[in-house]
Amino acid sequence: MAAWQCGFIVMPVAGIVRIHGRMIDLLPGDGDNEPETSFDQAELVPNYWEGIDNTHLQMLANSLLPRAPSWSDAATMYGDEKTDHIQIWDDSVHVRLDCRNVNAALLAAVVAAARDAHCCIVLCEGGRILSPVLECVSDALQASAASRFVRNPRQFLASADRLV
């Protein structure tokens, strides 16, 4: 993911409840309580989408972004890897938005589709789980490392340099 992209995962609430016994605020993994740490769906063992159809999200992605070449036979990809991009897998739906020029219509459509599909939004940056409410997701997007990078790359890189 590019420094100017904010990533999140659309995840079914029913899958989270099935795996964890209740709705949680933060997905377990290396990103726990660390907002700057990248949350990687591949690190998770459970399949939150097991038994849940994500066809409606694939149709939405197809209506919003052009189909893109996929580097995996197991995934269908839409958009451009360097700007706005959606990856549809059997066990996950990944979304990356370009914070240099946020596509507000795309963001609103994805959040509405997540809400209609009884899904939540999991931030790749830390694994925090958000309700599919546009204002909530927009606020998280504006507070993301990608947005901070876009606003002031030099300051962002200087502060990241101190963390290493």
Disulfide bonds with the S-S distance in Angstrom:
none
